[in-house]
Amino acid sequence: MSKLTAILGWGSLIWDPKDLDYNKQLGWIYDGPNLPIEFARISKNGRLTLVITENGTFNKTFYTFANMKLTFEETIENLRKREGCNKKDIGFYKAETDEFHSEDFKYKEEIRNWSNEKKIKNIIWTDLPEKWSYKNENDETINVNPKERIEYLKNLTGEKKELAEEYIIKSPIEIQTLYRKQIEEELLWLPVVKENKKVRYFNPNEKNFFLYSHNLSGFGTLTCRNCNSKDEMHFSGRDFVSIQCQSCGSLELLKDNETISNCECGGKLEKDKPFFCRNCDSFKLSYNVKLLT
């Protein structure tokens, strides 16, 4: 079994990882264990967030791997800090000893079976429970009936409403729940498809196209196997690196040690990201070399 630690995700951990120390080159893989997920926790800033709950809809989750330099305990602490929660709220599974935290976790078989299938021995996840109360401006505790969660969202105002909507629409479109459907129908908070920062997910089952610095250079045609669109592209070499804007998809050739600034569109230029088709967002690309020097 792999000694790497897998981190499971289904919500903002994917689109807003903050200081999570994970394998950014690999990204998030949509092939995690099936777990019951629902918008069922009122956070400190008013958002209604996704958690594992027996009242949820079973969904395939996402996973990535923690930085391999971290110990298992350091990985747990890193996730805890990102989530701003207590250590007891980070769930984990150690396959070698068949140890779970918490001991009364209800979906052990789902985790255990997935661990065996993927040959991953260490797995961690955020295990916050449902929460249906919040403090109002007078520091009074207000309880919300779970059946009235849509009304709760409707009654939010100002920044809290903006943050709540952002969380809902940026949650991975693959995560489909009973209440997500109702929220979309009643509030028209629809999943983000394209905005300044496009939402895409790296699929490890596809042949994804990376470029790395080496001693050769040249140019060729980048062809999308999904929509057949084409781009002329230089590839890495001789102290240069080819990178792509993660928003508009434009291709840039920069010196390897050059400070990366934002694209003209305002989007991020990032190294070590798989290239995607800027017409349809697919990662299914092939590269035909025209000139090699």
TINU-950230 format. One record per residue (C-alpha): residue in one letter; x, y, z. Coordinates in steps of 0.25 Angstrom, whole numbers, padded with zeros to 4 digits, always signed. Each point is the difference from the previous one (the first is absolute). Example, Ala and Ser with C-alpha at 12.3 -4.5 7.8 and 13.67 -1.06 7.14 Angstrom:
a+0049-0018+0031
s+0006+0014-0002
This chain:
m+0000+0000+0000
s+0004+0014-0003
k+0006+0008+0012
l-0006+0013-0005
t-0011+0006+0008
a-0013+0003-0008
i-0008+0012+0004
l-0015-0001-0003
g-0008+0012-0005
w-0014+0004-0005
g-0001+0015+0003
s+0008+0012+0001
l+0013-0008+0003
i+0000-0002-0015
w-0002+0014-0006
d+0006+0008+0012
p+0011-0009+0006
k+0007+0012+0007
d+0012-0006+0007
l-0003-0014-0002
d+0013-0007-0003
y-0003-0010-0011
n+0004-0004-0013
k-0004+0011-0009
q+0006-0006-0013
l-0009-0012+0002
g-0012+0009+0004
w-0014-0006+0005
i-0004-0014-0006
y-0015-0003-0001
d+0001-0014+0004
g-0001+0000+0015
p-0009-0009+0009
n-0015+0001-0001
l-0005+0008+0013
p-0013+0007+0004
i+0002+0015-0002
e-0010+0011+0002
f+0000+0015+0003
a-0002-0001+0015
r+0009+0008+0008
i-0001+0015+0003
s+0014+0006+0001
k+0005+0012+0007
n-0002+0009-0012
g-0014-0005-0002
r+0003-0009-0012
l-0008-0014-0001
t+0012-0009-0002
l+0001-0015-0005
v+0002-0011+0010
i+0000-0015+0001
t-0014-0003+0006
e-0010-0012+0001
n-0010+0010-0006
g+0008+0002-0012
t+0001-0005-0014
f+0011-0010-0004
n+0010+0006-0009
k+0013-0004-0006
t+0010+0010+0007
f+0013+0006-0004
y+0014-0003+0005
t+0014+0005-0001
f+0013-0004+0007
a+0007+0008+0011
n+0014+0005-0002
m+0008-0013+0002
k+0010+0008+0009
l-0010+0001+0011
t-0002-0011+0010
f-0014-0005+0002
e-0002+0008+0013
e+0005+0012-0008
t-0010-0002-0011
i-0011-0001+0010
e+0005+0013+0007
n+0001+0007-0014
l-0015-0003-0003
r-0004+0004+0014
k+0006+0013-0002
r-0006+0002-0014
e-0014-0003+0006
g+0002+0008+0012
c-0006-0012+0009
n+0004-0009+0011
k+0009-0012-0002
k-0012-0009+0004
d-0007+0005-0012
i+0010-0006-0010
g-0003-0014-0003
f+0010-0010-0004
y+0002-0014-0004
k+0013-0009+0001
a-0001-0012-0008
e+0012-0007+0007
t-0007+0000+0013
d-0014+0001-0005
e-0001+0012+0009
f-0011+0011-0002
h-0003+0013+0007
s-0010+0002+0004
e-0002-0014+0005
d-0015+0002-0002
f+0001+0005-0015
k-0012-0006-0007
y+0006-0002-0014
k+0012-0009+0003
e-0003-0010-0010
e+0000+0010-0011
i+0014+0006+0004
r+0006-0014+0002
n-0005-0005-0013
w+0005+0012-0007
s+0013-0001+0007
n+0002-0015-0005
e-0004+0004-0014
k+0010+0011-0001
k+0011-0006+0008
i+0000+0012+0009
k+0003-0002+0014
n-0001+0013+0007
i-0013+0009-0003
i-0005+0013+0007
w-0012+0008-0001
t-0008+0012+0006
d-0010-0007+0010
l-0008+0012+0005
p-0014-0003+0004
e-0013+0007-0004
k-0003+0013+0007
w-0013+0007+0000
s+0003+0013+0009
y+0007+0013-0001
k+0002+0013+0008
n-0007+0012-0005
e+0005+0014+0002
n-0005+0001+0014
d+0008-0013+0003
e-0013-0008+0002
t+0000-0014-0005
i-0010-0003-0011
n-0004-0014-0003
v-0004-0004-0015
n-0009-0011-0003
p+0007-0009-0010
k-0012-0001-0009
e+0000+0016-0001
r+0014+0001-0005
i-0004+0006-0013
e-0008+0011+0008
y+0013+0002+0008
l+0008+0003-0013
k-0011+0009-0005
n+0000+0008+0012
l+0015+0003+0000
t+0005+0014-0004
g+0012+0008-0004
e+0014-0007+0001
k-0006-0013+0007
k-0009-0002-0012
e+0011+0002-0010
l+0009-0010+0007
a-0011-0010+0001
e-0004+0001-0015
e+0015-0001-0003
y+0002-0013+0008
i-0012-0006-0007
i+0003+0004-0014
k+0015-0004+0001
s-0003-0013+0006
p+0004-0011-0010
i-0011-0002-0010
e+0002-0015+0002
i-0005+0001+0014
q-0015-0001-0002
t-0009-0001+0012
l-0015+0002+0003
y+0001+0014+0006
r+0010+0004-0011
k-0011-0002-0010
q-0010+0008+0008
i+0010+0011+0002
e+0002+0001-0015
e-0015+0000-0003
e-0004+0010+0011
l+0012+0009+0001
l+0006-0002-0014
w+0014-0002+0006
l+0005-0008-0011
p+0014-0007-0001
v+0011+0008-0006
v+0004-0004-0013
k+0009+0011-0005
e+0004+0013+0007
n+0013+0007+0002
k+0005-0013+0006
k-0005-0012-0008
v-0004-0012+0007
r+0006-0013-0005
y+0004-0013+0006
f+0013-0008-0003
n-0004-0014-0004
p+0012-0010+0003
n-0007-0010-0010
e+0003+0009-0012
k+0013+0002-0006
n+0003+0015+0005
f+0010+0008-0007
f+0011+0006+0008
l+0013+0007-0005
y+0013+0001+0008
s+0013+0007-0002
h+0010-0007-0007
n+0012+0002-0010
l-0009+0000-0013
s-0009+0011-0005
g-0010+0001-0012
f-0014+0002-0003
g-0012-0008-0005
t-0015-0001+0000
l-0008-0003+0012
t-0012-0007-0004
c-0013-0003+0008
r-0005-0014-0001
n-0013+0004+0005
c-0004+0012-0009
n+0011-0001-0010
s+0004+0015+0002
k+0015+0003-0002
d+0011+0009+0006
e+0014+0003-0005
m+0009-0001+0012
h+0014+0001+0004
f+0005-0011+0010
s+0010+0001+0012
g+0015+0000-0003
r+0013+0008+0002
d-0004+0007+0013
f-0014+0003-0005
v-0014-0006+0005
s-0013+0000-0007
i-0012+0003+0009
q-0015+0003-0002
c-0009+0010+0006
q-0010-0008+0009
s-0011+0010-0004
c+0000+0003-0014
g+0009-0011-0005
s+0010+0008-0007
l+0014-0006-0002
e+0013+0008+0005
l+0015-0003-0001
l+0008+0005+0012
k+0014-0001+0005
d+0001-0011+0010
n+0004+0009+0011
e-0009+0012-0004
t-0010+0005+0010
i-0013-0004-0004
s-0011+0011-0001
n-0014-0001-0004
c-0005-0002-0014
e-0006+0013-0007
c-0014-0006+0003
g+0003+0001+0015
g+0001-0015+0001
k+0011-0008+0006
l+0012-0005-0007
e+0005-0013+0007
k+0011-0010-0002
d-0002-0015+0002
k-0014+0000-0005
p-0006-0010-0010
f-0003+0008-0013
f-0015+0000-0004
c-0007+0004-0013
r-0004+0015+0001
n-0012-0003-0009
c-0007-0011+0008
d+0009-0001+0013
s+0003-0015-0003
f+0013-0006+0004
k+0000-0009-0011
l+0012+0006-0008
s+0010-0005-0010
y+0013+0007-0004
n+0006-0001-0014
v+0014+0005-0001
k+0003+0009-0013
l+0014+0005+0003
l+0010-0006+0010
t+0013+0008+0003
